[in-house]
Amino acid sequence: MTRSPIAPRLHHRAAALLTTPGWRRVAMLRRAAAGLLCLLALLLALVPRAGPAGAAVVVAAADLPAGATVRAADLTVRRWPAELVPVGALPDAQAADGRVLVGAARAGEPITDVRLVGAGPGPPGSGGAAVPVRLADAGVALLLTPGRRVDVVTVGASTDEPVVLAAGAEVLAVLPEDQEAVSGRLVLVALAPAVAARVAAASLADQVAVTLR
């Protein structure tokens, strides 16, 4: 039976490896370990990493003016790092639907609870209406803040006695001063649907004022 010439070669190499000085064996093992570590690092770099989930934050989908009645379509939800989420940020667009924006918001800006006024959405027919009222005296607007209760009044058609158009209306927002406006500041008030149309019509035709409660 013919003996294979490969076996003696393998035996010779194994014997040579065993007789190699210790420092050379250690160097060879270190090189092999370094190669394995490089291969492992390459594999880890190729494996996609799952980023942090973050928190859901409601932001404006487009620029919104002050006094706008916010709808769910005006908003979108983005994922923000938890440490960057503003205090009072809304996690759900439905929480802002039907409420009034106190100040203007830029697209992508988070919407927080203090930026909104009004009770929000309710059953059909039960919600109020946001009515813009331009005050005859612009200085009165400086005394108004969101949430304050006022009476909306005007002058009677045939007498100088004031006519109360709406009692106990809630101030939603005092809009920024319009340099082109010929009269006073525009104030947004929340009214019951039964009187909202009357106040809106009166504010177009007559001078309207508010009395503070």
CYANA upper distance limits for C-alpha pairs under 8 A (distance plus 0.5 A):
  4 SER  CA      8 PRO  CA      8.48
  5 PRO  CA      9 ARG  CA      7.44
  6 ILE  CA     10 LEU  CA      6.90
  7 ALA  CA     11 HIS  CA      6.65
  8 PRO  CA     12 HIS  CA      6.46
  9 ARG  CA     13 ARG  CA      6.71
 10 LEU  CA     14 ALA  CA      6.63
 11 HIS  CA     15 ALA  CA      6.61
 12 HIS  CA     16 ALA  CA      6.63
 13 ARG  CA     17 LEU  CA      6.65
 14 ALA  CA     18 LEU  CA      6.77
 15 ALA  CA     19 THR  CA      6.74
 16 ALA  CA     20 THR  CA      6.60
 17 LEU  CA     25 ARG  CA      8.29
 20 THR  CA     24 ARG  CA      7.14
 20 THR  CA     25 ARG  CA      7.22
 21 PRO  CA     25 ARG  CA      7.20
 22 GLY  CA     26 VAL  CA      6.78
 23 TRP  CA     27 ALA  CA      6.70
 24 ARG  CA     28 MET  CA      6.73
 25 ARG  CA     29 LEU  CA      6.73
 26 VAL  CA     30 ARG  CA      6.63
 27 ALA  CA     31 ARG  CA      6.72
 28 MET  CA     32 ALA  CA      6.77
 29 LEU  CA     33 ALA  CA      6.63
 30 ARG  CA     34 ALA  CA      6.54
 31 ARG  CA     35 GLY  CA      6.68
 32 ALA  CA     36 LEU  CA      6.83
 33 ALA  CA     37 LEU  CA      6.69
 34 ALA  CA     38 CYS  CA      6.70
 35 GLY  CA     39 LEU  CA      6.73
 36 LEU  CA     40 LEU  CA      6.66
 37 LEU  CA     41 ALA  CA      6.62
 38 CYS  CA     42 LEU  CA      6.71
 39 LEU  CA     43 LEU  CA      6.82
 40 LEU  CA     44 LEU  CA      6.72
 41 ALA  CA     45 ALA  CA      6.68
 42 LEU  CA     46 LEU  CA      6.87
 43 LEU  CA     47 VAL  CA      6.94
 52 PRO  CA     81 PRO  CA      7.95
 53 ALA  CA     79 ARG  CA      7.80
 53 ALA  CA     81 PRO  CA      8.22
 54 GLY  CA     79 ARG  CA      6.02
 54 GLY  CA     80 TRP  CA      5.64
 54 GLY  CA     81 PRO  CA      5.00
 54 GLY  CA     82 ALA  CA      5.78
 55 ALA  CA     79 ARG  CA      5.79
 55 ALA  CA     80 TRP  CA      5.81
 55 ALA  CA     81 PRO  CA      6.77
 55 ALA  CA     82 ALA  CA      6.05
 55 ALA  CA     85 VAL  CA      7.91
 55 ALA  CA     91 PRO  CA      8.39
 56 ALA  CA     77 VAL  CA      6.69
 56 ALA  CA     78 ARG  CA      6.23
 56 ALA  CA     79 ARG  CA      5.34
 56 ALA  CA     80 TRP  CA      7.00
 56 ALA  CA     91 PRO  CA      5.70
 56 ALA  CA     92 ASP  CA      8.23
 57 VAL  CA     77 VAL  CA      5.97
 57 VAL  CA     78 ARG  CA      5.85
 57 VAL  CA     79 ARG  CA      6.66
 57 VAL  CA     80 TRP  CA      7.09
 57 VAL  CA     85 VAL  CA      7.74
 57 VAL  CA     89 ALA  CA      6.71
 57 VAL  CA     90 LEU  CA      6.39
 57 VAL  CA     91 PRO  CA      5.43
 57 VAL  CA     92 ASP  CA      7.95
 57 VAL  CA    110 PRO  CA      7.17
 57 VAL  CA    111 ILE  CA      8.48
 58 VAL  CA     75 LEU  CA      7.02
 58 VAL  CA     76 THR  CA      6.23
 58 VAL  CA     77 VAL  CA      5.05
 58 VAL  CA     78 ARG  CA      6.94
 58 VAL  CA     89 ALA  CA      7.44
 58 VAL  CA     90 LEU  CA      5.94
 58 VAL  CA     91 PRO  CA      6.18
 58 VAL  CA     92 ASP  CA      6.77
 58 VAL  CA     93 ALA  CA      6.48
 58 VAL  CA    110 PRO  CA      6.27
 58 VAL  CA    111 ILE  CA      6.39
 59 VAL  CA     75 LEU  CA      6.21
 59 VAL  CA     76 THR  CA      6.06
 59 VAL  CA     77 VAL  CA      6.60
 59 VAL  CA     78 ARG  CA      7.48
 59 VAL  CA    107 ALA  CA      7.77
 59 VAL  CA    108 GLY  CA      5.68
 59 VAL  CA    109 GLU  CA      5.61
 59 VAL  CA    110 PRO  CA      4.65
 59 VAL  CA    111 ILE  CA      5.93
 60 ALA  CA     64 LEU  CA      7.80
 60 ALA  CA     74 ASP  CA      6.74
 60 ALA  CA     75 LEU  CA      5.11
 60 ALA  CA     76 THR  CA      6.79
 60 ALA  CA    105 ALA  CA      7.34
 60 ALA  CA    106 ARG  CA      7.13
 60 ALA  CA    107 ALA  CA      5.41
 60 ALA  CA    108 GLY  CA      5.65
 60 ALA  CA    109 GLU  CA      6.10
 60 ALA  CA    110 PRO  CA      7.09
 60 ALA  CA    111 ILE  CA      7.35
 61 ALA  CA     73 ALA  CA      8.43
 61 ALA  CA     74 ASP  CA      5.95
 61 ALA  CA     75 LEU  CA      5.18
 61 ALA  CA     76 THR  CA      5.98
 61 ALA  CA    107 ALA  CA      5.76
 61 ALA  CA    108 GLY  CA      6.63
 62 ALA  CA     74 ASP  CA      7.16
 62 ALA  CA     75 LEU  CA      8.11
 62 ALA  CA    106 ARG  CA      7.06
 62 ALA  CA    107 ALA  CA      4.69
 62 ALA  CA    108 GLY  CA      7.71
 63 ASP  CA    104 ALA  CA      8.08
 63 ASP  CA    105 ALA  CA      6.31
 63 ASP  CA    106 ARG  CA      4.96
 63 ASP  CA    107 ALA  CA      5.25
 64 LEU  CA     68 ALA  CA      7.23
 64 LEU  CA    104 ALA  CA      6.09
 64 LEU  CA    105 ALA  CA      5.65
 64 LEU  CA    106 ARG  CA      6.91
 64 LEU  CA    107 ALA  CA      8.06
 65 PRO  CA    101 LEU  CA      8.21
 65 PRO  CA    103 GLY  CA      7.47
 65 PRO  CA    104 ALA  CA      4.92
 65 PRO  CA    105 ALA  CA      7.07
 66 ALA  CA    101 LEU  CA      6.16
 66 ALA  CA    102 VAL  CA      6.03
 66 ALA  CA    103 GLY  CA      4.74
 66 ALA  CA    104 ALA  CA      4.63
 66 ALA  CA    105 ALA  CA      7.96
 66 ALA  CA    173 ALA  CA      8.20
 66 ALA  CA    175 LEU  CA      6.75
 66 ALA  CA    176 PRO  CA      8.41
 67 GLY  CA    100 VAL  CA      6.28
 67 GLY  CA    101 LEU  CA      5.62
 67 GLY  CA    102 VAL  CA      6.13
 67 GLY  CA    103 GLY  CA      7.25
 67 GLY  CA    104 ALA  CA      8.16
 67 GLY  CA    172 LEU  CA      8.16
 67 GLY  CA    173 ALA  CA      6.55
 67 GLY  CA    174 VAL  CA      8.34
 67 GLY  CA    175 LEU  CA      7.14
 67 GLY  CA    188 LEU  CA      7.06
 68 ALA  CA    100 VAL  CA      6.11
 68 ALA  CA    101 LEU  CA      5.95
 68 ALA  CA    102 VAL  CA      8.48
 69 THR  CA     97 ASP  CA      8.49
 69 THR  CA     98 GLY  CA      6.32
 69 THR  CA     99 ARG  CA      6.10
 69 THR  CA    100 VAL  CA      4.95
 69 THR  CA    101 LEU  CA      6.91
 69 THR  CA    130 ALA  CA      8.15
 70 VAL  CA     74 ASP  CA      6.95
 70 VAL  CA     96 ALA  CA      7.01
 70 VAL  CA     97 ASP  CA      6.06
 70 VAL  CA     98 GLY  CA      5.94
 70 VAL  CA     99 ARG  CA      6.08
 70 VAL  CA    100 VAL  CA      6.38
 70 VAL  CA    101 LEU  CA      7.16
 71 ARG  CA     75 LEU  CA      7.73
 71 ARG  CA     96 ALA  CA      7.58
 71 ARG  CA     97 ASP  CA      5.06
 71 ARG  CA     98 GLY  CA      6.23
 71 ARG  CA     99 ARG  CA      8.29
 72 ALA  CA     76 THR  CA      8.27
 72 ALA  CA     93 ALA  CA      5.96
 72 ALA  CA     94 GLN  CA      6.45
 72 ALA  CA     96 ALA  CA      7.54
 72 ALA  CA     97 ASP  CA      5.71
 75 LEU  CA     93 ALA  CA      6.77
 76 THR  CA     93 ALA  CA      7.38
 77 VAL  CA     91 PRO  CA      8.02
 77 VAL  CA     92 ASP  CA      7.85
 77 VAL  CA     93 ALA  CA      7.68
 80 TRP  CA     84 LEU  CA      7.16
 80 TRP  CA     85 VAL  CA      6.82
 81 PRO  CA     85 VAL  CA      7.17
 85 VAL  CA     89 ALA  CA      7.35
 86 PRO  CA    110 PRO  CA      8.16
 86 PRO  CA    112 THR  CA      7.99
 87 VAL  CA    112 THR  CA      7.83
 88 GLY  CA    112 THR  CA      5.47
 88 GLY  CA    113 ASP  CA      5.83
 88 GLY  CA    114 VAL  CA      7.91
 89 ALA  CA    110 PRO  CA      7.14
 89 ALA  CA    111 ILE  CA      6.46
 89 ALA  CA    112 THR  CA      4.71
 89 ALA  CA    113 ASP  CA      6.95
 90 LEU  CA     95 ALA  CA      7.55
 90 LEU  CA     96 ALA  CA      8.37
 90 LEU  CA    111 ILE  CA      6.95
 90 LEU  CA    112 THR  CA      6.29
 90 LEU  CA    113 ASP  CA      7.31
 92 ASP  CA     96 ALA  CA      8.28
 93 ALA  CA     97 ASP  CA      7.14
 95 ALA  CA    120 GLY  CA      7.68
 96 ALA  CA    116 LEU  CA      7.89
 96 ALA  CA    120 GLY  CA      6.99
 97 ASP  CA    120 GLY  CA      6.61
 97 ASP  CA    121 PRO  CA      6.61
 98 GLY  CA    118 GLY  CA      8.48
 98 GLY  CA    120 GLY  CA      5.43
 98 GLY  CA    121 PRO  CA      5.71
 99 ARG  CA    116 LEU  CA      6.60
 99 ARG  CA    117 VAL  CA      6.38
 99 ARG  CA    118 GLY  CA      5.71
 99 ARG  CA    119 ALA  CA      7.11
 99 ARG  CA    120 GLY  CA      5.22
 99 ARG  CA    121 PRO  CA      7.81
100 VAL  CA    116 LEU  CA      5.92
100 VAL  CA    117 VAL  CA      5.81
100 VAL  CA    118 GLY  CA      6.72
100 VAL  CA    130 ALA  CA      8.25
100 VAL  CA    172 LEU  CA      7.44
100 VAL  CA    173 ALA  CA      8.46
101 LEU  CA    115 ARG  CA      6.33
101 LEU  CA    116 LEU  CA      5.31
101 LEU  CA    117 VAL  CA      7.16
101 LEU  CA    173 ALA  CA      8.19
102 VAL  CA    115 ARG  CA      5.90
102 VAL  CA    116 LEU  CA      6.24
102 VAL  CA    117 VAL  CA      7.29
102 VAL  CA    146 PRO  CA      8.27
102 VAL  CA    172 LEU  CA      7.40
102 VAL  CA    173 ALA  CA      5.63
102 VAL  CA    174 VAL  CA      8.12
102 VAL  CA    175 LEU  CA      8.47
103 GLY  CA    115 ARG  CA      7.17
103 GLY  CA    173 ALA  CA      8.23
103 GLY  CA    175 LEU  CA      8.15
105 ALA  CA    109 GLU  CA      6.78
105 ALA  CA    111 ILE  CA      8.49
111 ILE  CA    115 ARG  CA      7.04
112 THR  CA    116 LEU  CA      7.82
117 VAL  CA    146 PRO  CA      7.89
117 VAL  CA    147 GLY  CA      8.16
117 VAL  CA    172 LEU  CA      6.39
118 GLY  CA    172 LEU  CA      7.40
118 GLY  CA    190 ALA  CA      8.03
121 PRO  CA    127 GLY  CA      7.35
122 GLY  CA    126 SER  CA      6.80
122 GLY  CA    127 GLY  CA      6.34
123 PRO  CA    127 GLY  CA      7.57
127 GLY  CA    192 ALA  CA      8.10
127 GLY  CA    193 PRO  CA      8.23
128 GLY  CA    190 ALA  CA      6.87
128 GLY  CA    191 LEU  CA      6.09
128 GLY  CA    192 ALA  CA      5.26
128 GLY  CA    193 PRO  CA      6.07
129 ALA  CA    190 ALA  CA      6.10
129 ALA  CA    191 LEU  CA      5.87
129 ALA  CA    192 ALA  CA      6.70
129 ALA  CA    193 PRO  CA      6.38
129 ALA  CA    196 ALA  CA      6.95
130 ALA  CA    172 LEU  CA      8.30
130 ALA  CA    188 LEU  CA      6.78
130 ALA  CA    189 VAL  CA      6.11
130 ALA  CA    190 ALA  CA      5.15
130 ALA  CA    191 LEU  CA      6.91
130 ALA  CA    196 ALA  CA      8.32
131 VAL  CA    188 LEU  CA      6.04
131 VAL  CA    189 VAL  CA      5.89
131 VAL  CA    190 ALA  CA      6.79
131 VAL  CA    191 LEU  CA      7.49
131 VAL  CA    196 ALA  CA      6.97
131 VAL  CA    199 VAL  CA      8.16
131 VAL  CA    200 ALA  CA      6.85
132 PRO  CA    186 LEU  CA      6.85
132 PRO  CA    187 VAL  CA      6.10
132 PRO  CA    188 LEU  CA      4.91
132 PRO  CA    189 VAL  CA      6.91
132 PRO  CA    200 ALA  CA      7.61
133 VAL  CA    186 LEU  CA      6.07
133 VAL  CA    187 VAL  CA      5.67
133 VAL  CA    188 LEU  CA      6.61
133 VAL  CA    189 VAL  CA      7.78
133 VAL  CA    199 VAL  CA      8.38
133 VAL  CA    200 ALA  CA      7.56
133 VAL  CA    203 SER  CA      6.39
133 VAL  CA    208 VAL  CA      7.85
134 ARG  CA    183 SER  CA      7.83
134 ARG  CA    184 GLY  CA      6.39
134 ARG  CA    185 ARG  CA      6.09
134 ARG  CA    186 LEU  CA      4.75
134 ARG  CA    187 VAL  CA      6.59
134 ARG  CA    203 SER  CA      7.08
134 ARG  CA    208 VAL  CA      7.44
135 LEU  CA    140 VAL  CA      8.19
135 LEU  CA    141 ALA  CA      8.14
135 LEU  CA    183 SER  CA      7.82
135 LEU  CA    184 GLY  CA      5.50
135 LEU  CA    185 ARG  CA      6.25
135 LEU  CA    186 LEU  CA      6.87
135 LEU  CA    187 VAL  CA      7.78
135 LEU  CA    207 GLN  CA      7.76
135 LEU  CA    208 VAL  CA      6.09
135 LEU  CA    209 ALA  CA      5.82
135 LEU  CA    210 VAL  CA      8.02
136 ALA  CA    183 SER  CA      6.75
136 ALA  CA    184 GLY  CA      5.82
136 ALA  CA    207 GLN  CA      6.17
136 ALA  CA    208 VAL  CA      6.32
136 ALA  CA    209 ALA  CA      6.43
137 ASP  CA    141 ALA  CA      8.28
137 ASP  CA    183 SER  CA      8.38
137 ASP  CA    184 GLY  CA      6.16
137 ASP  CA    185 ARG  CA      8.37
137 ASP  CA    209 ALA  CA      7.64
138 ALA  CA    142 LEU  CA      8.25
138 ALA  CA    183 SER  CA      7.93
138 ALA  CA    184 GLY  CA      4.64
138 ALA  CA    185 ARG  CA      5.73
139 GLY  CA    143 LEU  CA      8.12
139 GLY  CA    184 GLY  CA      8.44
140 VAL  CA    144 LEU  CA      7.48
140 VAL  CA    210 VAL  CA      8.50
141 ALA  CA    174 VAL  CA      7.33
141 ALA  CA    185 ARG  CA      6.90
141 ALA  CA    187 VAL  CA      7.89
144 LEU  CA    148 ARG  CA      7.25
144 LEU  CA    171 VAL  CA      7.88
144 LEU  CA    174 VAL  CA      7.68
145 THR  CA    171 VAL  CA      7.25
145 THR  CA    172 LEU  CA      8.38
145 THR  CA    173 ALA  CA      7.54
145 THR  CA    174 VAL  CA      7.58
146 PRO  CA    170 GLU  CA      8.06
146 PRO  CA    171 VAL  CA      5.51
146 PRO  CA    172 LEU  CA      5.33
146 PRO  CA    173 ALA  CA      5.82
146 PRO  CA    174 VAL  CA      7.89
147 GLY  CA    170 GLU  CA      6.16
147 GLY  CA    171 VAL  CA      5.78
147 GLY  CA    172 LEU  CA      6.65
148 ARG  CA    170 GLU  CA      6.20
148 ARG  CA    171 VAL  CA      5.89
148 ARG  CA    212 LEU  CA      8.45
148 ARG  CA    213 ARG  CA      8.28
149 ARG  CA    168 GLY  CA      5.75
149 ARG  CA    169 ALA  CA      5.91
149 ARG  CA    170 GLU  CA      5.18
149 ARG  CA    171 VAL  CA      6.76
149 ARG  CA    212 LEU  CA      7.16
149 ARG  CA    213 ARG  CA      6.32
150 VAL  CA    167 ALA  CA      7.30
150 VAL  CA    168 GLY  CA      5.71
150 VAL  CA    169 ALA  CA      5.76
150 VAL  CA    170 GLU  CA      6.96
150 VAL  CA    171 VAL  CA      7.71
150 VAL  CA    210 VAL  CA      6.45
150 VAL  CA    211 THR  CA      5.95
150 VAL  CA    212 LEU  CA      5.26
150 VAL  CA    213 ARG  CA      6.09
151 ASP  CA    164 VAL  CA      7.38
151 ASP  CA    165 LEU  CA      8.08
151 ASP  CA    166 ALA  CA      6.20
151 ASP  CA    167 ALA  CA      4.93
151 ASP  CA    168 GLY  CA      5.84
151 ASP  CA    169 ALA  CA      6.51
151 ASP  CA    210 VAL  CA      5.81
151 ASP  CA    211 THR  CA      5.68
151 ASP  CA    212 LEU  CA      7.24
151 ASP  CA    213 ARG  CA      8.07
152 VAL  CA    164 VAL  CA      6.50
152 VAL  CA    165 LEU  CA      5.97
152 VAL  CA    166 ALA  CA      5.59
152 VAL  CA    167 ALA  CA      6.92
152 VAL  CA    169 ALA  CA      7.75
152 VAL  CA    199 VAL  CA      8.35
152 VAL  CA    208 VAL  CA      7.49
152 VAL  CA    209 ALA  CA      6.43
152 VAL  CA    210 VAL  CA      5.05
152 VAL  CA    211 THR  CA      7.24
153 VAL  CA    162 PRO  CA      6.79
153 VAL  CA    163 VAL  CA      5.94
153 VAL  CA    164 VAL  CA      4.89
153 VAL  CA    165 LEU  CA      5.82
153 VAL  CA    166 ALA  CA      7.59
153 VAL  CA    208 VAL  CA      6.36
153 VAL  CA    209 ALA  CA      5.85
153 VAL  CA    210 VAL  CA      6.29
153 VAL  CA    211 THR  CA      8.00
154 THR  CA    162 PRO  CA      6.08
154 THR  CA    163 VAL  CA      5.78
154 THR  CA    164 VAL  CA      7.10
154 THR  CA    165 LEU  CA      7.55
154 THR  CA    202 ALA  CA      8.29
154 THR  CA    206 ASP  CA      7.57
154 THR  CA    207 GLN  CA      6.60
154 THR  CA    208 VAL  CA      5.29
154 THR  CA    209 ALA  CA      6.67
155 VAL  CA    159 THR  CA      7.96
155 VAL  CA    160 ASP  CA      6.57
155 VAL  CA    161 GLU  CA      6.80
155 VAL  CA    162 PRO  CA      5.14
155 VAL  CA    163 VAL  CA      6.27
155 VAL  CA    206 ASP  CA      8.23
155 VAL  CA    207 GLN  CA      7.78
155 VAL  CA    208 VAL  CA      8.23
156 GLY  CA    160 ASP  CA      6.55
156 GLY  CA    161 GLU  CA      6.47
156 GLY  CA    162 PRO  CA      6.26
156 GLY  CA    163 VAL  CA      6.11
165 LEU  CA    195 VAL  CA      7.90
165 LEU  CA    198 ARG  CA      7.82
165 LEU  CA    199 VAL  CA      6.59
166 ALA  CA    191 LEU  CA      8.02
166 ALA  CA    195 VAL  CA      7.20
166 ALA  CA    199 VAL  CA      7.79
168 GLY  CA    213 ARG  CA      8.37
169 ALA  CA    189 VAL  CA      6.67
169 ALA  CA    190 ALA  CA      6.33
169 ALA  CA    191 LEU  CA      6.29
170 GLU  CA    189 VAL  CA      5.93
170 GLU  CA    190 ALA  CA      5.69
170 GLU  CA    191 LEU  CA      7.81
171 VAL  CA    187 VAL  CA      7.77
171 VAL  CA    188 LEU  CA      6.60
171 VAL  CA    189 VAL  CA      4.97
171 VAL  CA    190 ALA  CA      6.95
172 LEU  CA    187 VAL  CA      8.19
172 LEU  CA    188 LEU  CA      5.84
172 LEU  CA    189 VAL  CA      5.68
172 LEU  CA    190 ALA  CA      6.91
173 ALA  CA    187 VAL  CA      6.51
173 ALA  CA    188 LEU  CA      5.64
173 ALA  CA    189 VAL  CA      7.66
174 VAL  CA    185 ARG  CA      8.07
174 VAL  CA    186 LEU  CA      6.92
174 VAL  CA    187 VAL  CA      5.11
174 VAL  CA    188 LEU  CA      6.78
175 LEU  CA    185 ARG  CA      7.54
175 LEU  CA    186 LEU  CA      6.16
175 LEU  CA    187 VAL  CA      6.47
175 LEU  CA    188 LEU  CA      7.96
176 PRO  CA    185 ARG  CA      8.01
176 PRO  CA    186 LEU  CA      8.28
177 GLU  CA    185 ARG  CA      6.30
177 GLU  CA    186 LEU  CA      8.08
178 ASP  CA    185 ARG  CA      7.72
191 LEU  CA    195 VAL  CA      7.12
191 LEU  CA    196 ALA  CA      5.98
192 ALA  CA    196 ALA  CA      6.52
193 PRO  CA    197 ALA  CA      7.71
195 VAL  CA    199 VAL  CA      6.76
196 ALA  CA    200 ALA  CA      6.62
197 ALA  CA    201 ALA  CA      6.63
198 ARG  CA    202 ALA  CA      6.64
199 VAL  CA    203 SER  CA      6.58
200 ALA  CA    204 LEU  CA      7.12
201 ALA  CA    205 ALA  CA      7.02
202 ALA  CA    206 ASP  CA      5.94
202 ALA  CA    207 GLN  CA      8.16
202 ALA  CA    208 VAL  CA      7.79
203 SER  CA    207 GLN  CA      6.88
203 SER  CA    208 VAL  CA      6.22
